[in-house]
Amino acid sequence: MKENITAFNNSGTSKIVFTLSILVSGYWWLGQVINVYRFDFVGAIYEILWLPVLALLFILPIISLVFWVKEKFNIKSLFLYSVLIGVTTILFLVFSE
C-alpha cells in the first residue's frame, strides 16, 4: 500500500518574509541589549533605520498572517513562524524594562 504524500514547498515570498522577520527581530533585540550610541557611526545607522524597521515590525506579521490563511493554515509554512517571530518581538519590546 502506497501513500501519496505531497511535500509542502515554501515559496520565495515566504522565505523573504521569514528572513525579514528574523532581521527585524534581531535589530530590535540588539537595540535593547547593546548601547548603539557608544560609537557615533553605529548610532547614526541605527537612527536612520529605526522608522523603516518599526514599520516592518508591525506590517510583516499582518502580511504573514494573510498569506498563511491563503495557504490554509499549513503548519509547515514559514509564514506561521514569521507571525510567531513578529508577535514575540513585539511582546519583548512591550515587556522589557
Summary of the structure (lengths in Angstrom):
residues: 97
radius of gyration: 16.8
end to end distance: 57.9
largest distance: 66.5
contacts: 238
relative contact order: 0.19
helix: 73%
strand: 0%
